[in-house]
Amino acid sequence: DTDEMGDTCTTSGPFGVFPDCEGLGASVFLNLVYGYALLTAAGFISDGSELLLEILSPGLVGGLLLPILGAVPDAAVIIASGLGASKEDAQEQVSVGMGTLAGSTVMLLTIAWGGSLIVGRCDLSSRGTAINKTLTPKASIIEAANETGVTTDTDTKTNAMVMMASCVTFLVIQIPAWMGMQANKKIDLAAAAVALGGLALYCGYQVLFPELQRRKIAAAQAKAARKRGAMFAAHLGNTMGGILVDGEVNVQALNKMFEQFDADGNNEVDVHELKLALVAMSVTMQDTAISDGDVEVWLKEFDKDGDGLISRAEFCAGMTHWVLEQTKNISVHSRRPSFEGSLRGGSRPELSAARGPAHAGLEPLLGSAPEQEAGEGQGEEDESDVEEDDDEEPMTKPQIIKKAMLFLAIGMAMVTLFADPMVGAVSSLSKALGLPSPFFASFVLTPFASNASELVSSLYFASKKRKKNISLTYSQVYGAVTMNNTMCLGLFMVVMRAQGLEWTFSSETLTILLVTLLVGYLGASRETFKSRLAVPVLALYPLSIALVCFLDFVVGWN
């Protein structure tokens, strides 16, 4: 069919209902639509995985399931790229799969890695290590580049080494290709076997040495604990004018909460008292059962002097941080204008009246807390707010599993539906732009949709400006690239063999290897990275595209 702009459109993809148009305007529009769909799908999979982290222990599920889930969006595009109606179509569209694979790896190792270094940088001490949460103004850019940076732990160096080792999978197919064997069935099968075998080894490594999974799980559990603690403080504050008064945390409410934790009244909370208080809190808030892990999180967050006890001052300081952090998070993510106004002391009068004076200014923090008082004049507007805030209530473990499975199912379904149309849209856009290969469009466009969750989470963790956070950030990046080099490449080779396609990606392979080995060497050779390294690492992104163009069209590798 031809639309009013002269763009020729057909339908394809699952169920034959997804449009694919050849004109530039329509192709750009479809790339935005399908890209956003993949971005949303990746978000659902990421959110479902994060929910599972709250209740998982390191081991088989954490070591096998979560790394594979993170690679699903890229893997889906790679598989769809080789499913052309004919061998000729498949040979052309498979460039989209290679562009996705190469673009994902390069984007993670340049933009995510370098961006995390910039947002996570701290002042360097006299010993050359980063000082947590400390960043002072510098006299010049040169001084800032040399006197600020980030520091990771030893395990992060190990993850960088594992990532570099995974590059061996590319050599199995690339070395024979340089020797003229570009469509050899045995070599394709051997490359697929080595790559998928590498995936098995990496997952086994995650199971036997689950340090990365422990850190991810600890981060998820700490996040959940902060949310529950802040909500309980808000619940107690209802009887004292609210946990937030004129934008400040109500100290009286925090003292009341501390007294409920301090059973013997000696102004210190020990482990036994803490566990009893958390059990009581879980009953009051209709929350999940309290475990020793929850007690450890509270102690780690509150016991700053490490004596195994939480003093009144430590408790109030820690809970103040939790409340303000939770309020800020909900304010940032909320779309309702009343949230921002309530934080600044300007909540809507009718909403405050509906919830009663005890809830004034607490709408963004409380959600629909248990035992919420029904104030006079409570009407339809209040009921709608309660329904919208239901997701702020703590969930039980069965509810967490149910919600996680729902998110994962939605994400997987969307990936299945939109991966193939995305491949077609990228190919059409490449033709409309006059590009020599769909590789270049897919290198830039697809990874930002399929890997958006990894990019955002990397920058978010790095912004905390702590050693443990930047270590988790870089470990996640190295782990995602390792999955690309094993699982995604293995599936790519399976598709290549099934369609009888030729391996014509020498320039792309060399680019992947160079970027992976360069950044991997940086990560494996040191624990502290000065800010000056961000610029050359970020520059590798455009240089990678330039290298592929040079090798293909000047050297003639294509």
C-alpha positions in Angstrom: 0.0 0.0 0.0 1.0 3.6 -0.6 0.1 6.4 1.9 -0.4 10.1 1.2 3.3 10.8 1.5 4.1 8.3 -1.1 5.6 5.8 1.3 5.1 2.2 0.4 4.0 0.1 3.3 3.4 -3.6 3.9 2.5 -5.7 6.9 4.8 -8.3 8.4 6.0 -9.7 11.7 4.0 -11.8 14.1 0.4 -12.3 13.0 1.2 -10.2 9.9 -0.2 -7.0 11.4 2.9 -4.8 11.9 3.5 -2.2 9.3 6.9 -1.8 7.5 7.3 1.3 5.3 10.1 2.2 2.9 9.8 6.0 3.0 12.1 8.0 5.3 9.3 9.7 7.4 7.4 6.5 7.9 10.6 4.5 8.7 11.7 7.0 11.3 8.2 6.9 12.9 8.1 3.1 13.0 11.6 2.9 14.5 10.5 5.3 17.3 7.4 3.2 17.9 9.0 -0.2 17.8 12.1 1.1 19.7 9.9 2.5 22.4 8.1 -0.9 22.6 11.4 -2.7 23.1 12.4 -0.1 25.6 9.2 -0.7 27.6 9.7 -4.5 27.3 13.3 -4.2 28.6 12.0 -2.1 31.5 9.4 -4.8 32.4 12.1 -7.5 32.4 14.4 -5.3 34.4 11.7 -4.5 37.0 10.7 -8.1 37.3 14.3 -9.2 37.8 14.8 -6.5 40.5 11.7 -7.7 42.3 13.1 -11.2 42.3 16.3 -9.9 43.8 14.4 -8.9 46.9 13.6 -12.5 47.8 16.3 -14.5 46.1 19.5 -15.9 47.5 22.7 -16.2 45.4 22.8 -19.5 43.7 21.1 -21.3 40.8 18.3 -18.8 40.2 20.5 -15.7 40.8 23.4 -17.1 38.8 21.5 -18.6 35.9 18.1 -16.8 35.5 19.0 -13.1 36.0 22.0 -12.9 33.6 20.0 -14.6 30.9 17.0 -12.3 31.4 19.2 -9.3 31.0 20.3 -10.4 27.6 16.8 -11.4 26.3 16.0 -8.1 24.4 19.3 -8.2 22.4 19.0 -12.0 21.8 15.4 -11.6 20.5 16.5 -9.0 17.9 19.5 -11.1 16.9 17.3 -14.2 16.3 14.7 -12.2 14.4 17.3 -10.6 12.2 18.1 -14.0 10.6 14.6 -15.1 9.9 14.1 -13.4 6.5 11.7 -14.9 4.0 14.6 -15.8 1.7 18.3 -16.4 2.1 19.0 -13.1 0.4 16.8 -11.2 2.7 18.2 -13.0 5.7 21.8 -12.2 4.6 20.9 -8.5 4.5 18.9 -8.3 7.6 21.3 -10.3 9.7 23.4 -7.2 9.7 20.8 -5.7 12.0 21.6 -8.6 14.5 25.3 -7.9 14.2 24.7 -4.2 14.6 22.7 -4.8 17.7 25.4 -7.1 19.2 28.2 -4.8 18.4 26.3 -1.6 19.3 25.2 -3.1 22.7 28.8 -4.1 23.6 30.3 -0.8 22.5 27.6 1.3 24.1 27.9 -0.4 27.5 31.7 -0.2 27.5 31.9 3.5 26.4 28.8 5.5 27.2 27.7 3.5 30.3 31.3 3.0 31.5 32.5 6.6 30.9 29.2 8.1 32.0 29.4 6.2 35.2 32.9 7.5 35.8 31.7 11.1 35.3 28.6 11.0 37.5 30.3 8.8 40.2 33.6 10.7 40.5 34.8 11.7 44.0 37.8 13.4 45.3 41.0 11.3 45.5 42.8 10.9 48.7 46.6 11.2 49.2 46.7 7.4 48.6 45.0 7.8 45.3 41.7 6.2 46.2 38.3 7.8 45.9 36.7 9.3 49.1 33.1 8.2 49.3 30.4 10.9 48.7 33.0 13.7 48.6 33.4 16.0 45.6 34.7 19.5 46.1 35.0 22.2 43.4 38.3 22.3 41.5 40.2 25.3 40.2 40.3 24.0 36.6 39.1 21.2 34.4 42.7 19.7 34.3 42.8 19.6 38.1 39.3 18.0 38.2 40.4 15.4 35.7 43.4 14.4 37.7 42.2 14.8 41.3 38.9 13.1 41.1 37.8 9.6 40.1 36.3 6.3 41.3 37.6 3.3 43.1 36.3 -0.3 42.6 37.0 -3.5 44.6 39.0 -6.5 43.7 36.0 -8.6 42.5 35.3 -6.0 39.8 38.8 -6.5 38.4 38.0 -10.3 38.2 34.8 -9.6 36.3 36.8 -7.5 33.8 39.2 -10.4 33.3 36.3 -12.8 32.8 34.8 -10.4 30.2 38.1 -10.3 28.3 38.4 -14.1 28.4 34.9 -14.4 26.8 36.3 -12.7 23.6 37.8 -16.1 22.7 34.3 -17.0 21.3 34.7 -14.6 18.4 38.0 -16.0 17.4 36.5 -19.4 16.7 34.5 -18.0 13.8 36.7 -15.0 12.8 40.1 -16.7 12.3 38.6 -19.2 9.7 36.8 -16.3 8.0 40.2 -14.5 7.6 41.4 -17.7 6.0 38.6 -17.7 3.4 36.1 -20.1 5.2 33.1 -17.8 5.5 30.3 -20.3 5.2 31.5 -23.6 6.7 28.9 -25.6 8.5 31.3 -27.3 10.9 32.9 -24.0 11.9 29.6 -22.4 12.5 28.5 -25.2 14.7 31.8 -25.2 16.6 31.5 -21.4 17.1 28.0 -21.8 18.4 29.1 -24.6 20.7 32.0 -22.6 22.1 29.9 -19.5 22.7 27.0 -21.4 24.4 29.6 -23.5 26.3 31.1 -20.2 27.5 27.6 -19.2 28.6 27.4 -22.3 30.7 30.8 -21.7 32.2 29.9 -18.1 33.0 26.6 -19.1 34.7 28.5 -21.8 36.6 31.0 -19.2 37.7 28.1 -17.0 38.9 26.7 -19.9 40.9 30.0 -21.0 42.5 31.3 -17.5 43.1 28.1 -15.4 43.3 29.7 -12.2 44.5 28.0 -10.1 41.8 24.7 -11.6 42.6 25.2 -11.0 46.3 25.9 -7.3 45.7 22.8 -7.0 43.5 20.6 -8.8 46.0 22.0 -6.7 48.9 21.3 -3.5 46.9 17.7 -4.6 46.2 17.1 -5.7 49.8 18.5 -2.4 51.2 16.3 -0.4 48.8 13.2 -2.4 50.0 14.2 -2.0 53.7 14.6 1.8 53.2 11.1 2.0 51.7 9.5 -0.1 54.4 11.2 1.9 57.2 10.3 5.2 55.7 6.6 4.2 55.3 6.5 2.9 58.9 7.9 6.2 60.1 5.2 8.0 58.1 2.6 5.7 59.6 3.7 6.6 63.2 3.9 10.2 62.2 0.2 10.3 61.4 -0.7 10.9 65.0 1.9 13.7 65.4 1.1 16.0 62.6 2.8 14.0 59.9 6.4 12.8 59.3 7.1 15.9 57.2 6.4 19.3 58.7 7.2 22.3 56.4 9.5 20.0 54.4 11.5 18.9 57.4 11.4 15.5 59.1 9.4 15.4 62.3 11.9 14.7 65.0 9.2 13.9 67.6 7.9 11.2 65.3 11.4 9.7 64.9 11.9 9.7 68.7 8.6 7.9 69.2 9.6 5.3 66.6 13.0 4.9 68.3 11.3 4.3 71.7 9.2 1.5 70.2 12.5 -0.1 69.0 14.3 0.5 72.4 12.4 -2.1 74.5 14.5 -1.7 77.7 14.7 2.1 77.5 18.6 2.4 77.7 18.8 4.6 74.6 20.4 1.9 72.5 18.8 -0.8 70.2 20.6 -4.2 70.2 20.2 -6.9 67.6 17.5 -8.7 69.6 15.4 -5.6 70.1 15.8 -4.7 66.5 14.5 -8.0 65.3 11.5 -7.9 67.7 10.7 -4.4 66.5 11.0 -5.3 62.9 8.7 -8.3 63.4 6.2 -6.0 65.1 6.6 -3.5 62.2 5.9 -6.2 59.6 2.7 -7.1 61.4 1.6 -3.5 61.6 2.4 -2.8 58.0 1.1 -6.2 56.7 4.5 -6.8 55.3 6.6 -9.9 54.6 8.2 -11.9 57.4 11.4 -10.5 58.8 14.6 -12.4 58.2 18.1 -12.1 59.6 19.0 -10.4 56.3 16.6 -7.6 57.1 18.2 -7.1 60.5 21.7 -7.0 58.9 20.5 -4.3 56.5 19.2 -2.1 59.3 22.4 -2.6 61.3 24.6 -1.8 58.3 22.6 1.3 57.5 22.2 2.7 61.0 25.1 1.4 63.1 27.8 3.9 61.9 30.3 3.3 64.7 30.2 -0.5 64.3 29.6 -1.4 67.9 26.6 -3.6 67.1 24.2 -1.1 68.7 22.0 1.7 67.3 22.0 4.8 69.4 19.2 7.4 69.3 21.3 9.8 67.3 22.2 7.1 64.7 18.6 6.0 64.4 17.2 9.5 63.9 20.0 10.4 61.4 19.5 7.1 59.4 15.7 7.3 59.4 15.8 11.0 58.3 17.9 10.0 55.3 15.5 7.1 54.5 12.4 9.3 54.7 13.9 12.1 52.6 15.2 9.6 50.0 11.9 7.9 49.7 10.1 11.2 49.4 12.5 12.3 46.7 12.2 9.1 44.8 8.4 9.2 44.7 8.4 12.9 43.8 10.7 12.3 40.9 8.8 9.3 39.5 5.3 10.6 40.1 3.3 12.2 37.3 0.7 13.8 39.6 1.3 17.5 40.1 -0.1 17.3 43.7 3.0 15.3 44.7 5.4 18.1 44.0 3.2 20.6 45.6 2.7 18.6 48.8 6.5 18.2 49.2 6.8 22.0 49.2 4.1 22.6 51.6 1.6 23.4 48.9 -0.6 20.4 48.6 -4.1 20.8 47.4 -6.4 21.9 50.2 -9.2 19.6 49.1 -6.9 16.6 49.1 -5.5 17.4 52.5 -9.0 17.9 53.9 -10.0 14.6 52.4 -7.3 12.7 54.1 -7.5 14.5 57.4 -4.9 16.9 59.1 -2.7 14.0 60.1 -2.0 13.3 56.5 -1.3 16.8 55.3 1.7 16.9 53.1 2.2 13.1 53.3 0.5 12.1 50.0 3.7 11.2 48.2 5.2 9.2 51.0 2.3 7.3 52.6 0.6 5.8 49.6 -2.5 4.0 51.0 -1.0 3.0 54.3 -2.8 0.5 56.5 -5.2 1.9 59.2 -5.5 5.1 57.2 -8.1 7.4 58.9 -11.2 8.2 56.8 -11.5 11.9 57.3 -14.7 13.9 56.8 -15.6 14.7 53.2 -13.8 11.7 51.9 -15.1 11.4 48.3 -14.4 10.1 44.9 -11.1 12.1 44.5 -9.7 10.5 47.7 -10.7 7.0 46.5 -8.9 7.4 43.2 -5.8 8.5 45.0 -5.9 5.4 47.2 -6.2 3.2 44.2 -3.3 4.9 42.5 -1.1 4.6 45.5 -1.8 0.9 46.2 1.5 -0.1 44.8 3.3 1.9 47.6 2.2 -0.7 50.2 4.8 -3.3 51.1 4.2 -6.6 49.4 4.4 -10.1 50.8 6.7 -12.6 49.2 3.9 -14.4 47.2 2.8 -10.9 46.0 6.4 -10.1 45.0 6.7 -13.4 43.0 3.4 -12.8 41.3 4.2 -9.3 40.3 7.7 -10.3 39.1 6.3 -13.1 37.0 3.7 -10.7 35.5 6.3 -8.2 34.6 8.6 -10.8 33.1 5.7 -12.3 31.1 4.7 -8.9 29.8 8.3 -8.1 28.9 8.9 -11.4 27.1 5.6 -11.1 25.2 6.5 -7.6 24.0 10.0 -8.7 23.0 8.5 -11.6 21.0 6.0 -9.3 19.3 8.2 -6.3 18.4 11.7 -7.8 17.8 11.0 -8.8 14.2 9.1 -5.6 13.2 12.1 -3.6 14.7 14.5 -5.5 12.4 12.4 -4.7 9.4 12.0 -1.0 10.4 15.8 -0.6 10.8 16.4 -2.2 7.4 13.9 0.1 5.8 15.4 3.2 7.5 18.8 2.2 6.3 17.5 2.0 2.7 15.7 5.3 3.0 18.9 7.0 4.4 21.0 5.5 1.6 23.2 3.7 4.1 25.3 0.8 2.7 24.2 -1.6 5.3 21.5 -1.9 8.1 24.4 -2.4 10.5 25.0 1.3 11.1 21.4 2.2 11.9 21.0 -0.9 14.2 24.4 -0.1 15.9 23.1 3.2 17.1 19.3 2.7 17.5 18.6 -0.7 18.8 21.0 -0.9 21.8 19.6 2.2 23.3 16.2 0.6 23.4 17.2 -3.0 24.4 19.9 -1.9 26.9 18.3 1.3 28.3 17.7 -0.4 31.7 21.4 -1.3 32.1 22.4 2.2 31.0 20.1 3.9 33.4 20.8 1.6 36.4 24.6 2.0 35.8 24.3 5.8 36.0 22.0 5.6 38.9 24.2 3.4 41.0 27.3 5.4 40.1 25.6 8.7 41.2 25.6 7.4 44.8 29.4 8.1 44.8 30.4 5.1 46.8 32.9 2.4 46.2 30.4 -0.4 46.5 28.0 1.3 44.1 30.6 2.0 41.4 31.9 -1.6 41.8 28.4 -2.9 41.2 28.0 -0.6 38.2 31.1 -1.8 36.4 30.5 -5.4 37.4 27.1 -5.2 35.7 28.6 -3.7 32.6 31.3 -6.4 32.4 28.7 -9.1 33.0 26.3 -7.7 30.3 29.2 -7.7 27.8 30.1 -11.3 28.8 26.6 -12.3 28.0 26.8 -10.7 24.6 30.0 -12.6 23.9 28.5 -15.9 24.9 24.7 -16.2 24.8 24.0 -13.6 22.1 26.9 -14.7 19.9 25.9 -18.3 20.3 22.3 -17.7 19.2 23.6 -15.5 16.3 25.7 -18.5 15.1 22.8 -20.8 15.4 20.7 -18.5 13.2 23.6 -18.2 10.7 23.9 -21.9 10.4 20.1 -22.5 10.2 19.9 -20.1 7.2 23.2 -21.1 5.6 24.5 -17.5 5.8 28.1 -16.3 5.3 30.1 -14.7 8.0 30.9 -11.2 6.6 31.5 -9.3 9.8 35.3 -9.2 10.2 35.4 -5.4 10.7 32.6 -5.5 13.3 34.3 -8.4 15.1 37.6 -6.6 15.2 35.9 -3.5 16.6 34.2 -5.5 19.3 37.4 -7.2 20.3 39.4 -3.9 20.4 36.9 -2.0 22.6 36.4 -5.0 24.9 40.1 -5.6 25.4 41.0 -1.9 25.8 38.3 -1.2 28.4 38.7 -4.7 29.9 42.4 -4.0 30.4 41.7 -0.8 32.2 39.2 -2.5 34.5 41.5 -5.5 35.2 44.8 -3.5 35.7 43.7 -1.0 38.4 41.1 -0.3 41.0 41.1 3.5 40.8 40.1 5.3 37.6 40.8 9.1 37.3 38.2 11.2 35.7 40.5 12.0 32.8 39.9 8.4 31.5 36.3 9.3 30.7 37.0 11.3 27.6 39.1 8.6 25.7 36.7 5.9 26.7 33.6 7.9 25.5 35.5 8.7 22.3 35.7 4.9 21.5 32.0 5.0 20.6 32.2 7.2 17.5 35.7 5.8 16.7 34.1 2.3 16.6 31.7 3.4 13.8 34.6 5.1 12.0 36.7 1.9 12.2 34.0 -0.3 10.7 33.6 2.2 7.9 37.3 2.4 7.3 37.8 -1.4 7.3 34.7 -2.0 5.1 35.0 0.7 2.5 38.6 1.7 2.4 40.4 -1.6 3.3 37.7 -3.6 1.6 36.9 -6.2 4.3 33.2 -6.2 3.6 
